[in-house]
Amino acid sequence: MGKPLKPQKPPSGRTNLASCVVATIFLIFVVIVILIVFLALFKPKDPKITVTAVQLPTFSVANGTVNFTFSQYASVKNPNRAVFTHYDSTLQLLYAGSQVGFMFVPAGKIDSGRTQYMAATFSVQSFPLSVAQPQNVGPTLTDGLGGVRVGPTMEIESRMDMAGRVRVLHFFTHHVEAKVDCRVAIAVSDGSVMGFHC
């Protein structure tokens, strides 16, 4: 016959405490690693708006007032690893500090890492040319003998605001927004765009 088995002693209090400490340290380590991965890979970033072109398809000046159609072409890049859903987005046009044009940008979605191209065209109501704003004389084009003046210009400002959200890992929703302000120089004589700076 075999020897009778000795009853095993239950683990001591020190062993239980050591196990709890090791498990707690491991859980803290896992949480820190998850946070680092989240912040490195999934941290929400604001989209990037780039204005590629500005045009005025129609332009007229009469009796000191100006009337035109404004077109702006832009690209919006979503640098996030999730879909960017935008809403409450607007395009505003300012002249001499006053709003002269306004348009809502339709809501939509831009996939992860994608760039979406947008075009906005709207008519601007007639408004008076500002006397307070000096009409700049354009650059001088030199031909060696004398210069040819381009003529007076006016400056308008376009502001595009895009607001929306990015849902990270299907659980966390973050509000993101992007803005771009551009100054556009326009020749008063024919409405050609001399240049723009954003």
C-alpha positions as CSV (number, residue, x, y, z in Angstrom):
1,M,0.0,0.0,0.0
2,G,1.1,3.5,-0.7
3,K,1.8,6.2,1.7
4,P,-1.1,8.4,2.7
5,L,-1.0,11.8,1.0
6,K,-0.4,14.8,3.1
7,P,-3.0,17.4,3.0
8,Q,-1.7,20.5,1.2
9,K,-1.6,23.8,3.1
10,P,-3.7,26.7,1.7
11,P,-1.5,29.5,0.2
12,S,-0.3,31.9,2.8
13,G,-1.4,35.6,2.9
14,R,2.0,36.7,1.5
15,T,1.5,34.5,-1.6
16,N,-2.0,36.0,-2.3
17,L,-0.6,39.6,-1.8
18,A,2.3,38.9,-4.2
19,S,-0.1,37.5,-6.8
20,C,-2.3,40.6,-6.5
21,V,0.6,43.0,-6.9
22,V,1.9,41.2,-10.0
23,A,-1.6,41.1,-11.6
24,T,-2.0,44.9,-10.8
25,I,1.4,45.8,-12.3
26,F,0.6,43.7,-15.4
27,L,-2.8,45.4,-15.8
28,I,-1.3,48.9,-15.4
29,F,1.4,47.9,-18.0
30,V,-1.3,46.8,-20.5
31,V,-3.3,50.0,-20.0
32,I,-0.2,52.1,-20.6
33,V,0.6,50.2,-23.8
34,I,-2.9,50.6,-25.1
35,L,-2.8,54.3,-24.4
36,I,0.5,54.7,-26.2
37,V,-0.8,52.8,-29.2
38,F,-4.0,54.8,-29.2
39,L,-2.2,58.1,-29.0
40,A,0.4,57.1,-31.6
41,L,-1.9,55.5,-34.2
42,F,-5.5,56.7,-33.6
43,K,-5.1,60.2,-32.1
44,P,-7.7,62.3,-34.0
45,K,-6.2,65.0,-36.2
46,D,-7.8,68.0,-37.8
47,P,-8.4,67.7,-41.6
48,K,-6.3,69.8,-43.9
49,I,-8.0,72.2,-46.4
50,T,-6.0,73.5,-49.4
51,V,-7.5,76.1,-51.7
52,T,-6.3,75.2,-55.3
53,A,-8.1,77.9,-57.3
54,V,-10.3,81.0,-57.1
55,Q,-12.3,82.3,-60.1
56,L,-14.9,85.0,-60.8
57,P,-16.9,83.7,-63.9
58,T,-19.0,86.8,-64.0
59,F,-17.9,90.3,-62.9
60,S,-19.4,93.8,-63.4
61,V,-18.9,97.3,-61.9
62,A,-21.5,99.9,-62.3
63,N,-22.2,103.2,-60.4
64,G,-19.6,102.4,-57.7
65,T,-21.1,98.9,-57.0
66,V,-19.7,95.5,-57.8
67,N,-21.5,92.3,-58.6
68,F,-19.9,88.9,-59.4
69,T,-20.1,85.2,-59.2
70,F,-17.5,83.6,-56.9
71,S,-16.0,80.1,-57.4
72,Q,-13.5,78.4,-55.1
73,Y,-11.9,75.0,-55.6
74,A,-10.4,73.2,-52.6
75,S,-9.2,69.8,-51.5
76,V,-9.8,68.4,-48.0
77,K,-7.5,65.7,-46.7
78,N,-8.5,63.4,-43.9
79,P,-5.3,62.3,-42.1
80,N,-7.2,60.1,-39.6
81,R,-7.5,56.3,-39.5
82,A,-11.3,56.7,-39.4
83,V,-14.0,58.3,-41.5
84,F,-14.3,62.1,-41.1
85,T,-18.0,63.0,-41.1
86,H,-18.5,66.8,-41.7
87,Y,-21.5,69.0,-41.1
88,D,-22.0,72.7,-40.1
89,S,-19.5,73.7,-42.7
90,T,-19.6,77.1,-44.4
91,L,-17.9,79.3,-46.9
92,Q,-18.0,83.0,-46.1
93,L,-16.9,86.0,-48.3
94,L,-15.8,89.3,-46.8
95,Y,-15.1,92.7,-48.2
96,A,-13.8,95.6,-46.1
97,G,-14.8,93.6,-43.0
98,S,-18.4,93.0,-44.0
99,Q,-19.9,89.7,-45.2
100,V,-20.9,89.9,-48.8
101,G,-21.4,86.2,-49.6
102,F,-22.3,83.1,-47.7
103,M,-22.8,79.4,-48.5
104,F,-23.4,76.2,-46.5
105,V,-21.1,73.3,-47.6
106,P,-23.3,70.1,-47.8
107,A,-22.6,67.5,-45.2
108,G,-20.7,64.4,-46.2
109,K,-18.0,61.9,-45.4
110,I,-14.3,61.6,-46.3
111,D,-12.8,58.1,-45.9
112,S,-9.7,57.4,-43.9
113,G,-6.5,58.8,-45.5
114,R,-8.4,60.2,-48.5
115,T,-8.6,63.6,-50.2
116,Q,-11.9,64.9,-51.4
117,Y,-12.1,67.8,-54.0
118,M,-14.8,70.4,-53.5
119,A,-16.1,73.2,-55.7
120,A,-18.3,76.0,-54.4
121,T,-19.9,78.6,-56.7
122,F,-22.4,81.2,-55.7
123,S,-23.6,84.7,-56.7
124,V,-22.7,87.7,-54.6
125,Q,-25.2,90.4,-54.2
126,S,-24.3,93.9,-55.4
127,F,-22.3,95.9,-52.9
128,P,-20.6,99.3,-53.0
129,L,-16.9,99.5,-53.5
130,S,-15.4,100.8,-50.3
131,V,-13.9,104.3,-50.3
132,A,-12.2,103.6,-47.0
133,Q,-10.2,100.7,-48.5
134,P,-7.5,102.0,-50.7
135,Q,-7.6,100.6,-54.1
136,N,-4.1,99.3,-54.7
137,V,-2.3,100.0,-57.8
138,G,-1.2,96.7,-59.3
139,P,2.4,95.7,-60.1
140,T,4.3,97.4,-62.9
141,L,5.3,95.2,-65.8
142,T,8.5,96.6,-67.3
143,D,9.5,96.2,-70.9
144,G,12.8,98.1,-70.6
145,L,11.4,101.4,-71.8
146,G,8.6,102.1,-69.5
147,G,6.0,100.2,-67.3
148,V,2.5,99.2,-68.1
149,R,0.2,99.5,-65.1
150,V,-2.3,96.7,-64.5
151,G,-4.8,98.9,-62.8
152,P,-6.6,99.3,-59.4
153,T,-7.4,96.1,-57.5
154,M,-9.8,95.2,-54.7
155,E,-9.3,92.6,-52.0
156,I,-11.8,90.1,-50.7
157,E,-11.4,87.4,-48.1
158,S,-12.8,83.9,-48.2
159,R,-13.2,81.8,-45.0
160,M,-14.0,78.1,-45.2
161,D,-14.8,76.3,-41.9
162,M,-15.4,72.6,-41.8
163,A,-16.6,71.0,-38.6
164,G,-17.3,67.3,-37.9
165,R,-16.4,64.2,-36.0
166,V,-14.1,61.2,-36.2
167,R,-15.2,58.0,-34.6
168,V,-12.1,56.1,-33.4
169,L,-12.3,52.3,-32.9
170,H,-16.1,52.6,-33.3
171,F,-16.4,53.7,-29.7
172,F,-14.8,57.1,-29.2
173,T,-16.1,60.1,-31.0
174,H,-13.9,63.2,-31.3
175,H,-14.9,66.6,-32.6
176,V,-12.4,67.9,-35.3
177,E,-12.5,71.1,-37.4
178,A,-10.5,72.8,-40.1
179,K,-10.3,76.4,-41.3
180,V,-8.7,78.2,-44.1
181,D,-8.7,82.0,-44.7
182,C,-7.6,83.3,-48.1
183,R,-7.1,86.9,-49.4
184,V,-7.9,87.3,-53.0
185,A,-6.8,90.3,-55.1
186,I,-9.1,91.1,-58.0
187,A,-8.6,93.6,-60.9
188,V,-11.5,96.0,-60.8
189,S,-11.3,96.6,-64.5
190,D,-12.3,93.1,-65.7
191,G,-12.7,90.9,-62.5
192,S,-9.6,88.8,-63.2
193,V,-8.0,87.2,-60.2
194,M,-4.5,88.7,-59.7
195,G,-3.6,86.1,-57.1
196,F,-4.6,84.7,-53.7
197,H,-2.8,83.9,-50.5
198,C,-4.1,81.4,-47.9
